[in-house]
Amino acid sequence: MTYDVVALVEQAPDLRSLVRGMAEAGRELKVKGAGGGAVIQLCDDRGRPLVGVEAAQRVDVPDEVERLLGAETARRTPDPCWWVEARAVDADERSVAVAHRFADEMTRRLGGTVWSSPPRLRDHLGQDAERHPAVAAETEKTWVIVQDRPVVPMSSWVVDALAQCGKTGRGLQVVTPADARITFPLRLLLNSPKARWVVEHPSGGHYDGFSGIPLVWNDEAGFVPAPMKEPAAGPVTGFAGDGDVPGCQLLVDLKVRHTASDHLRLGGAAEALARTLGGAEPVAWGFAEPALSSWNRSALTEECRRRSPQPTWLVFAGPGGRERRFVGTQRVTRVMEGVKESVSFAVGYAEDEEPALDQLAELVGRFADQRILQTMTVHRYAGRDDVTYAPRWSGVPVPVGMAVGAEGVAQIGRERALAAPVPGKVLGPVNSPAVWYRFGDGTDTESWRDLDRLLKYLRPQGLARE
């Protein structure tokens, strides 16, 4: 299992300081590249990796330090600073000591502070020299990553492992302690068909972090559901929790499409969601968590252009402190009709705060007026207002509403769209309107029936599945 150490240093690390840090970690160690050149590995005399060191990243957004490493670490963090992450490939004494010696030398030379998480997992999955630096176990069908930290993000280690899994057709599984929480971007990944959130139970064994179903190890597929010995068998003990969830979240899936042009600036849709529902513009963006670059739509657009025609996936996040927390992901794709942005957005509300549901129609109208809206769906979820997720049951997201853009309305037919079993509200230009269907306030699970009836009514007339 891996063990992570982060050095938050005051001065920009140059090659000399990195070399001195690695030398202090162990002069007898060998050095080799990994992760497509983005990671340097320190290995023992047999070539077995002990520690992987990622390239340093400048922290333009200190709020990301607090979001992922906690308020105490954020208070100790210098400004400006650089994030240097070292990962011991196993939690044995030697690997952990090497990682700490490297981080301590970096902060001694450059100033700053060191963060690490005390190991809490009991079961160890060993790693050998041939694997990806983030992967603890490999089967024919799956790579398994172990993350023993309080808040587990969609880190660059995970992003790179996911890309490699995509090339080989493998699934990806992430193992965490029972008291860990995952971020919204990682939750989106682990909810996908070829991924799994594996949680180590405090009393032994493992279970699925979303369903609570017990899991067992399979040499071909990694962790799989345990055979049910009784018809009534279900989630593990304690998964249901005490039902006391502090606050709620709005989960928005938005798809917009732009006409391609030299003047196009991406990120406006994400910015509108953040400003309207989160009360502030995004402050950070990046290609993994932490998102350490300051929010900049022009820089974002240029990077997407550079990567085109390949799609670009990115993370954006809001301010911390007393502000309402929000996090999102965005996928930008070049399509025949133009440029498509697919945004998944989550915003947290405190226990005594009601979500801004009436502003959803306003958002739909704005996107419709811009003639970019394809679809938007909104769900309400009983969850933490910091937009992280513990491996305990807190109900299912409940539909609040769904919008169909002008193209979809034209395919369905305006009259039919307005005669749907759920009342629709026409928004946007008269000659090319969108329709917004509101199901309720997201607290009645009967809204799922309304959504199902609506989709069955609309889709036979040609509404494209997204």
C-alpha positions as CSV (number, residue, x, y, z in Angstrom):
1,M,0.0,0.0,0.0
2,T,1.2,3.5,-0.7
3,Y,2.1,6.2,1.7
4,D,2.0,9.9,0.7
5,V,4.2,12.8,1.8
6,V,3.7,16.4,0.5
7,A,6.4,19.0,0.8
8,L,4.9,22.6,0.5
9,V,8.1,24.6,-0.1
10,E,8.6,28.3,-0.1
11,Q,11.0,28.6,-3.0
12,A,10.7,27.1,-6.5
13,P,12.5,23.7,-6.5
14,D,15.2,23.6,-9.2
15,L,17.1,20.6,-10.4
16,R,19.9,21.0,-7.8
17,S,17.5,21.1,-4.9
18,L,15.7,18.0,-6.2
19,V,19.0,16.2,-6.6
20,R,20.1,17.1,-3.1
21,G,16.8,16.0,-1.7
22,M,17.1,12.6,-3.4
23,A,20.7,12.3,-2.3
24,E,19.7,13.0,1.3
25,A,16.9,10.4,1.0
26,G,19.6,7.8,0.4
27,R,22.9,8.0,-1.5
28,E,22.8,4.3,-2.2
29,L,19.5,4.5,-4.0
30,K,19.1,4.3,-7.8
31,V,17.1,6.8,-9.8
32,K,14.8,6.0,-12.8
33,G,11.9,7.7,-14.6
34,A,8.3,6.5,-14.5
35,G,4.8,7.7,-15.4
36,G,5.7,8.9,-18.8
37,G,8.6,10.9,-17.4
38,A,6.4,12.9,-14.9
39,V,7.7,10.8,-11.9
40,I,11.2,10.1,-10.6
41,Q,11.5,6.8,-8.7
42,L,14.1,6.1,-6.0
43,C,14.9,2.4,-6.1
44,D,16.9,0.0,-3.9
45,D,19.9,-1.9,-5.3
46,R,17.6,-4.6,-6.8
47,G,15.7,-2.0,-8.8
48,R,12.6,-2.2,-6.5
49,P,10.9,1.2,-6.3
50,L,10.8,2.7,-2.8
51,V,9.5,6.2,-3.5
52,G,8.1,8.1,-6.5
53,V,8.5,11.9,-6.7
54,E,6.2,14.0,-8.9
55,A,7.3,17.2,-10.6
56,A,6.8,20.3,-8.5
57,Q,3.6,22.4,-9.0
58,R,3.2,26.1,-8.1
59,V,0.3,26.7,-5.7
60,D,-1.6,29.6,-7.1
61,V,-4.7,28.8,-5.1
62,P,-4.0,28.2,-1.3
63,D,-7.7,27.1,-0.8
64,E,-6.8,23.8,-2.5
65,V,-4.3,23.1,0.2
66,E,-7.0,23.5,2.8
67,R,-9.6,21.5,0.8
68,L,-7.3,18.4,0.4
69,L,-4.8,18.6,3.3
70,G,-6.8,20.4,6.0
71,A,-7.0,23.8,7.7
72,E,-4.0,23.1,10.0
73,T,-1.7,22.4,7.1
74,A,-3.0,25.4,5.2
75,R,-2.1,27.7,8.1
76,R,1.5,26.4,8.0
77,T,1.8,26.7,4.2
78,P,4.0,29.6,2.9
79,D,2.7,31.9,0.2
80,P,3.8,31.6,-2.5
81,C,4.6,27.9,-2.3
82,W,5.2,24.8,-4.5
83,W,3.6,21.4,-4.0
84,V,6.1,18.5,-4.2
85,E,4.5,15.1,-3.6
86,A,6.4,12.0,-2.8
87,R,4.8,8.6,-2.6
88,A,6.3,5.6,-0.8
89,V,5.2,2.6,-2.8
90,D,4.7,0.6,0.4
91,A,4.1,1.6,4.1
92,D,7.2,-0.4,5.2
93,E,9.7,1.4,7.5
94,R,12.4,1.9,4.8
95,S,10.1,3.4,2.1
96,V,8.4,5.7,4.5
97,A,11.7,6.9,5.9
98,V,13.1,7.6,2.4
99,A,10.0,9.7,1.6
100,H,10.3,11.7,4.8
101,R,14.0,12.3,4.4
102,F,13.4,13.6,0.9
103,A,10.6,15.9,2.0
104,D,12.5,17.1,5.1
105,E,15.5,18.0,3.0
106,M,13.4,19.9,0.5
107,T,11.8,22.1,3.3
108,R,15.2,22.5,5.0
109,R,16.7,23.9,1.8
110,L,13.7,25.8,0.5
111,G,11.6,26.5,3.5
112,G,8.0,25.4,4.1
113,T,6.2,22.6,5.8
114,V,5.6,18.8,5.3
115,W,2.2,17.0,5.4
116,S,1.7,13.3,5.8
117,S,-1.1,11.0,6.9
118,P,-0.4,8.3,9.6
119,P,-1.0,4.8,8.1
120,R,-4.3,3.4,9.1
121,L,-4.9,0.5,6.8
122,R,-4.0,-3.0,8.0
123,D,-4.0,-5.1,4.8
124,H,-1.1,-4.5,2.5
125,L,-1.0,-5.1,-1.3
126,G,2.6,-5.3,-2.4
127,Q,4.0,-3.6,-5.4
128,D,6.8,-4.7,-7.7
129,A,9.2,-2.8,-9.9
130,E,7.4,-3.2,-13.2
131,R,4.1,-1.5,-12.3
132,H,2.8,2.0,-12.6
133,P,4.1,4.0,-9.6
134,A,0.6,4.5,-8.2
135,V,-0.6,0.9,-8.5
136,A,-0.4,-1.5,-5.6
137,A,-1.8,-4.6,-7.3
138,E,-2.4,-5.8,-10.8
139,T,-4.7,-8.5,-12.2
140,E,-5.6,-9.4,-15.7
141,K,-8.7,-7.1,-15.6
142,T,-7.9,-4.5,-12.9
143,W,-5.3,-2.1,-11.5
144,V,-5.7,-1.5,-7.7
145,I,-4.6,1.8,-6.1
146,V,-4.4,2.1,-2.3
147,Q,-4.9,5.6,-0.8
148,D,-4.4,5.9,3.0
149,R,-5.2,9.6,3.5
150,P,-8.2,11.4,5.1
151,V,-9.4,13.1,1.9
152,V,-8.7,11.1,-1.3
153,P,-8.6,13.3,-4.4
154,M,-8.5,12.6,-8.2
155,S,-4.8,13.1,-8.1
156,S,-2.4,13.1,-11.0
157,W,-1.3,9.7,-10.0
158,V,-4.9,8.4,-10.4
159,V,-5.5,10.3,-13.6
160,D,-2.4,8.8,-15.2
161,A,-3.3,5.3,-14.0
162,L,-6.8,5.8,-15.4
163,A,-5.3,6.7,-18.8
164,Q,-3.2,3.6,-18.8
165,C,-6.2,1.5,-17.8
166,G,-8.1,2.9,-20.8
167,K,-5.3,1.9,-23.2
168,T,-5.3,-1.7,-21.9
169,G,-9.0,-2.1,-21.2
170,R,-8.5,-2.7,-17.5
171,G,-10.7,-1.4,-14.7
172,L,-9.5,0.7,-11.8
173,Q,-10.2,0.2,-8.1
174,V,-9.2,2.5,-5.3
175,V,-8.9,1.2,-1.7
176,T,-9.3,3.6,1.2
177,P,-9.8,3.3,5.0
178,A,-13.3,3.4,6.4
179,D,-12.8,6.9,7.8
180,A,-11.6,8.4,4.6
181,R,-13.6,10.6,2.3
182,I,-13.3,11.0,-1.5
183,T,-13.8,14.2,-3.5
184,F,-16.5,14.8,-6.1
185,P,-14.2,14.2,-9.2
186,L,-13.0,10.9,-7.8
187,R,-16.6,9.9,-6.9
188,L,-17.6,10.5,-10.6
189,L,-14.8,8.1,-11.7
190,L,-15.5,5.4,-9.1
191,N,-19.2,5.4,-10.0
192,S,-18.3,4.4,-13.6
193,P,-18.9,0.8,-14.8
194,K,-15.2,-0.3,-14.8
195,A,-14.3,1.2,-11.5
196,R,-14.9,0.5,-7.8
197,W,-14.5,2.2,-4.4
198,V,-13.1,-0.5,-2.1
199,V,-13.2,0.3,1.7
200,E,-11.4,-1.6,4.4
201,H,-13.8,-2.5,7.2
202,P,-12.6,-1.6,10.7
203,S,-13.3,-5.2,11.9
204,G,-11.7,-6.9,8.8
205,G,-12.5,-7.5,5.2
206,H,-13.6,-5.0,2.5
207,Y,-16.8,-3.5,1.2
208,D,-18.1,-1.3,-1.7
209,G,-18.0,2.4,-0.7
210,F,-21.3,3.2,-2.4
211,S,-23.4,0.2,-1.7
212,G,-21.9,-1.4,1.4
213,I,-21.8,-4.8,-0.2
214,P,-19.0,-7.1,1.1
215,L,-16.1,-7.6,-1.3
216,V,-13.6,-10.4,-1.6
217,W,-10.4,-10.7,-3.6
218,N,-10.4,-12.4,-7.0
219,D,-7.0,-13.1,-8.7
220,E,-8.5,-12.2,-12.1
221,A,-10.8,-9.2,-11.4
222,G,-9.5,-7.7,-8.2
223,F,-12.2,-7.0,-5.6
224,V,-15.6,-8.5,-6.4
225,P,-18.9,-8.9,-4.5
226,A,-18.8,-11.7,-2.0
227,P,-21.1,-14.6,-2.6
228,M,-24.3,-14.0,-0.7
229,K,-24.9,-16.9,1.7
230,E,-28.4,-15.8,2.6
231,P,-31.2,-14.2,0.5
232,A,-31.4,-11.3,3.0
233,A,-27.7,-10.6,3.0
234,G,-26.9,-6.9,2.4
235,P,-24.6,-4.1,3.3
236,V,-22.0,-4.5,6.0
237,T,-22.7,-3.5,9.6
238,G,-22.3,0.2,10.2
239,F,-22.7,1.2,6.5
240,A,-26.2,2.7,7.1
241,G,-24.8,5.1,9.6
242,D,-26.9,7.1,12.0
243,G,-28.9,9.0,9.2
244,D,-27.6,12.4,10.4
245,V,-26.2,14.0,7.2
246,P,-25.0,17.6,7.7
247,G,-26.4,19.5,4.8
248,C,-27.1,18.7,1.2
249,Q,-25.7,19.2,-2.3
250,L,-27.0,20.1,-5.8
251,L,-25.5,17.9,-8.5
252,V,-25.7,19.4,-12.0
253,D,-24.9,17.7,-15.3
254,L,-24.8,20.2,-18.1
255,K,-24.0,19.8,-21.8
256,V,-23.5,22.8,-24.0
257,R,-22.2,23.2,-27.6
258,H,-20.6,26.2,-29.2
259,T,-19.9,27.1,-32.8
260,A,-16.2,26.8,-33.3
261,S,-14.4,30.1,-33.9
262,D,-11.1,31.8,-33.1
263,H,-12.9,34.0,-30.6
264,L,-14.4,31.2,-28.6
265,R,-13.6,31.3,-24.8
266,L,-14.5,28.1,-22.9
267,G,-15.4,27.9,-19.3
268,G,-18.3,30.3,-19.3
269,A,-20.9,27.6,-18.6
270,A,-19.0,26.4,-15.6
271,E,-18.5,30.0,-14.4
272,A,-22.3,30.6,-14.7
273,L,-23.1,27.5,-12.6
274,A,-20.5,28.5,-10.0
275,R,-21.6,32.2,-9.7
276,T,-25.4,31.4,-9.6
277,L,-25.4,28.3,-7.4
278,G,-22.1,28.7,-5.5
279,G,-22.1,32.5,-5.0
280,A,-18.6,32.9,-6.5
281,E,-16.6,32.3,-9.6
282,P,-14.2,29.3,-9.7
283,V,-10.8,30.2,-8.2
284,A,-8.8,27.2,-9.4
285,W,-8.5,24.8,-12.3
286,G,-6.1,22.0,-13.4
287,F,-5.9,18.5,-14.9
288,A,-6.1,16.7,-11.5
289,E,-6.6,17.5,-7.8
290,P,-5.2,19.7,-6.4
291,A,-6.2,22.2,-9.0
292,L,-3.4,24.6,-8.4
293,S,-3.7,27.2,-11.3
294,S,-5.8,30.3,-10.8
295,W,-9.0,30.3,-12.8
296,N,-8.4,31.7,-16.3
297,R,-10.7,31.0,-19.1
298,S,-8.2,32.2,-21.8
299,A,-5.5,29.8,-20.5
300,L,-8.1,27.0,-20.3
301,T,-9.2,27.6,-23.9
302,E,-5.6,27.7,-25.2
303,E,-4.8,24.4,-23.5
304,C,-7.9,22.8,-25.0
305,R,-7.0,24.1,-28.5
306,R,-3.4,22.7,-28.1
307,R,-4.7,19.3,-27.2
308,S,-7.4,19.2,-29.9
309,P,-8.6,17.0,-31.6
310,Q,-8.1,14.9,-28.5
311,P,-10.6,15.7,-25.7
312,T,-9.5,17.6,-22.6
313,W,-10.6,16.8,-19.1
314,L,-10.1,19.2,-16.2
315,V,-11.1,20.0,-12.7
316,F,-12.3,23.4,-11.3
317,A,-13.0,24.4,-7.7
318,G,-14.4,27.3,-5.7
319,P,-13.0,29.3,-2.8
320,G,-12.8,27.8,0.7
321,G,-13.1,29.4,4.1
322,R,-16.6,30.8,4.8
323,E,-17.6,30.6,1.1
324,R,-20.0,27.9,-0.2
325,R,-17.9,25.0,-1.4
326,F,-18.2,23.8,-5.0
327,V,-16.2,21.5,-7.2
328,G,-16.7,20.4,-10.8
329,T,-15.2,18.6,-13.8
330,Q,-15.3,19.6,-17.4
331,R,-14.7,17.6,-20.6
332,V,-14.1,19.6,-23.8
333,T,-14.6,17.7,-27.1
334,R,-14.2,18.8,-30.7
335,V,-17.3,17.5,-32.6
336,M,-18.5,18.0,-36.2
337,E,-21.0,20.6,-35.1
338,G,-18.5,22.7,-33.1
339,V,-17.1,22.4,-29.5
340,K,-18.9,20.6,-26.8
341,E,-18.5,21.2,-23.0
342,S,-19.8,18.5,-20.6
343,V,-19.8,19.9,-17.1
344,S,-20.5,17.9,-13.9
345,F,-20.9,20.3,-10.9
346,A,-21.5,19.8,-7.2
347,V,-22.2,22.6,-4.7
348,G,-22.7,22.1,-0.9
349,Y,-25.2,23.7,1.3
350,A,-25.1,23.9,5.1
351,E,-27.7,22.1,7.2
352,D,-29.7,25.3,7.8
353,E,-29.4,26.5,4.2
354,E,-31.9,25.8,1.4
355,P,-30.5,25.3,-2.2
356,A,-31.2,28.0,-4.7
357,L,-33.7,25.9,-6.8
358,D,-35.6,28.8,-8.2
359,Q,-32.4,30.0,-9.9
360,L,-32.2,26.9,-12.0
361,A,-34.7,28.1,-14.5
362,E,-32.8,31.4,-14.7
363,L,-29.6,29.4,-15.7
364,V,-31.5,27.4,-18.3
365,G,-32.9,30.6,-19.8
366,R,-29.4,32.1,-19.9
367,F,-27.9,29.1,-21.7
368,A,-30.9,29.0,-24.1
369,D,-30.5,32.8,-24.9
370,Q,-26.8,32.0,-25.8
371,R,-28.1,29.2,-28.1
372,I,-25.6,26.7,-26.6
373,L,-27.8,24.5,-24.3
374,Q,-28.2,20.8,-25.1
375,T,-29.3,19.3,-21.8
376,M,-29.1,20.0,-18.1
377,T,-30.2,17.7,-15.3
378,V,-30.2,18.6,-11.6
379,H,-30.4,16.3,-8.6
380,R,-30.4,17.0,-4.8
381,Y,-28.4,14.8,-2.5
382,A,-28.2,14.6,1.3
383,G,-24.5,15.0,1.7
384,R,-21.7,17.0,3.3
385,D,-21.5,20.7,2.5
386,D,-17.8,20.4,1.8
387,V,-18.6,18.2,-1.2
388,T,-16.7,15.2,0.0
389,Y,-18.2,11.7,0.4
390,A,-17.8,9.1,3.2
391,P,-18.4,5.4,2.6
392,R,-21.7,5.4,4.3
393,W,-25.3,5.4,3.1
394,S,-27.0,8.8,2.9
395,G,-29.7,8.1,0.4
396,V,-29.8,8.5,-3.4
397,P,-29.7,11.8,-5.4
398,V,-33.3,12.9,-6.1
399,P,-34.2,14.6,-9.4
400,V,-35.0,18.3,-9.2
401,G,-35.4,19.1,-12.9
402,M,-34.3,18.5,-16.5
403,A,-33.8,21.0,-19.4
404,V,-33.9,20.2,-23.1
405,G,-32.2,22.6,-25.4
406,A,-33.5,24.0,-28.7
407,E,-32.1,21.2,-30.8
408,G,-33.8,18.6,-28.7
409,V,-37.1,20.5,-28.6
410,A,-37.0,20.7,-32.4
411,Q,-36.5,17.0,-32.7
412,I,-39.4,16.3,-30.2
413,G,-41.7,19.0,-31.6
414,R,-42.6,22.0,-29.5
415,E,-46.2,21.0,-29.0
416,R,-45.3,17.5,-27.9
417,A,-42.6,18.8,-25.6
418,L,-45.1,21.0,-23.8
419,A,-47.7,18.2,-23.6
420,A,-45.3,16.0,-21.6
421,P,-46.5,14.3,-18.4
422,V,-44.4,16.8,-16.4
423,P,-45.2,20.4,-17.0
424,G,-42.6,22.3,-19.0
425,K,-41.6,25.9,-19.0
426,V,-40.5,27.5,-22.3
427,L,-37.3,29.6,-22.0
428,G,-35.0,31.4,-24.4
429,P,-35.6,32.7,-27.9
430,V,-39.2,32.5,-29.3
431,N,-38.1,30.8,-32.5
432,S,-35.7,28.3,-30.8
433,P,-36.7,27.8,-27.2
434,A,-35.5,25.4,-24.6
435,V,-37.9,23.6,-22.1
436,W,-37.3,23.3,-18.4
437,Y,-39.1,20.5,-16.5
438,R,-39.2,20.9,-12.7
439,F,-40.0,17.8,-10.7
440,G,-40.0,19.2,-7.1
441,D,-37.5,20.3,-4.5
442,G,-35.4,17.1,-4.5
443,T,-36.7,15.7,-1.3
444,D,-39.4,13.3,-2.6
445,T,-38.1,10.1,-4.2
446,E,-41.3,9.9,-6.3
447,S,-39.5,12.4,-8.6
448,W,-37.7,9.4,-10.0
449,R,-41.0,8.2,-11.4
450,D,-41.6,11.6,-13.0
451,L,-38.2,11.6,-14.6
452,D,-38.7,8.1,-15.9
453,R,-42.1,8.9,-17.4
454,L,-40.7,12.1,-19.0
455,L,-37.8,10.3,-20.6
456,K,-40.0,7.5,-21.9
457,Y,-42.3,10.1,-23.4
458,L,-39.6,12.2,-25.0
459,R,-37.1,9.7,-26.3
460,P,-39.3,7.9,-28.9
461,Q,-39.5,11.2,-30.8
462,G,-35.7,11.4,-31.3
463,L,-34.3,13.1,-28.2
464,A,-30.7,12.0,-28.4
465,R,-29.2,10.0,-25.5
466,E,-26.2,11.8,-24.1
